Amino acid sequence: MKILVTGGTGNVGGKVVSELVKRGADVRVLARKQPEENAETGVEIVTGDMLDPVSVEQALRGVDKLFLLNAVVADELTQALIAYGIAKRLGLKHVTYLSVFKVDQFRDVPHFASKLAVEGALREFGVPFTILRPGYYIQNDLGLKDALTKAGVYPMPLGTAGIAAADMRDIAEAAAISLTEDGHEGQTYDIVSPTLISGPGNAALWSDLLGKEIKYAGHDFDQWEQGMRARMPGWSAYDLRMMLQGYFERGFASTETEVARLTRLLGHKPRSYEEFATETAELWKL
Ligand SMILES: NC(=O)c1ccc[n+]([C@@H]2O[C@H](COP(=O)([O-])OP(=O)(O)OC[C@H]3O[C@@H](n4cnc5c(N)ncnc54)[C@H](OP(=O)(O)O)[C@@H]3O)[C@@H](O)[C@H]2O)c1
């Protein structure tokens, strides 16, 4: 059985490739350029661009199943529907789609609205599918090393109520299970860790782990968006601001029921932010 992974050079897609290889699947990756080193032996790389239907069709020919991940880009919906439409035309047996937790409650957030539309197509057009809906990626915070260890600030405006988090390793395992085992057709799985995370909670946790005071920067969304515009395109800063403000105003918390369902799917408890932070603090101290 051959499985095409999109986004396979990225954070989650790379882990999905490893999990599939571990389970003996024959994996092909659609990549924009041929990597200098093919980290996973035996993985076929096909070059193409998700905005180019000809190259997407070449990548999908001869494939049985698709793991569909799209980057947060302004044309995310077009990219996703090109891949989905061609997979449907070629008669693929299964598509596992990487969506996002509570996708239907944040329709004013551009990348959530795109994913909701793709989920709609998956449910409408009959190709067997599984949808994965992860919370805030725990590993996003690997990018906070300087803020935490130098400035002493936890800068993500996650609010105080507690939001759902997800470890990328659990997302990858769930994806591989859905693509290599039976019984996941038509299922939507929330990928959520056992504990909620918050701005002040994460600041306190990192304070303990790093042995220094870390302050939560608060949640001034105008200021946060303005700061992010220096580091990413304006549309992207806006999109992420709307997401974070939405979490704050409407909530993004997961439930014990959702955690229990994921535990059954994975065969182990999902990983927590605390475990990740503990491992990471040790590495940063080296
Ligand atoms: N971060 C979070 O907290 C969070 C939470 C829930 C859901 N998500 C979702 O997770 C996804 C991002 O996952 P990630 O962090 O693993 O992404 P990532 O590391 O940014 O990787 C993006 C991948 O997409 C590929 N790509 C981008 N544009 C492409 C194009 N035109 N054609 C072909 N490939 C293209 C990139 O390839 P190149 O190597 O060529 O750039 C890369 O492999 C998004 O859909 C996001 O909404 C994120």
The ligand as an ORCA input file, in Angstrom:
! r2SCAN-3c Opt
* xyz 0 1
  N       0.753     25.363     14.872
  C      -0.356     24.991     15.499
  O      -0.527     25.234     16.706
  C      -1.412     24.246     14.746
  C      -2.515     23.726     15.440
  C      -3.496     23.019     14.732
  C      -3.363     22.842     13.364
  N      -2.270     23.371     12.729
  C      -2.144     23.168     11.273
  O      -0.945     22.454     10.987
  C      -0.553     22.772      9.668
  C       0.897     23.143      9.668
  O       1.641     22.010     10.048
  P       3.208     22.059     10.243
  O       3.520     22.921     11.420
  O       3.731     20.692     10.194
  O       3.642     22.859      8.928
  P       5.083     23.315      8.465
  O       6.157     22.710      9.316
  O       5.015     24.805      8.283
  O       5.201     22.635      7.029
  C       4.435     23.062      5.938
  C       4.654     22.056      4.824
  O       3.855     22.450      3.701
  C       4.693     22.434      2.545
  N       4.193     23.389      1.564
  C       3.921     24.691      1.739
  N       3.476     25.221      0.590
  C       3.480     24.224     -0.329
  C       3.148     24.162     -1.694
  N       2.704     25.231     -2.377
  N       3.273     22.963     -2.327
  C       3.750     21.865     -1.668
  N       4.061     21.871     -0.371
  C       3.945     23.039      0.281
  C       6.064     22.820      3.082
  O       7.022     22.436      2.147
  P       8.416     23.211      1.917
  O       9.437     22.377      2.641
  O       8.594     23.194      0.457
  O       8.253     24.595      2.476
  C       6.114     22.011      4.360
  O       6.431     20.657      4.088
  C      -1.438     23.912      9.197
  O      -2.471     23.400      8.406
  C      -1.981     24.457     10.501
  O      -3.213     25.136     10.375
  C      -1.295     24.043     13.383
*
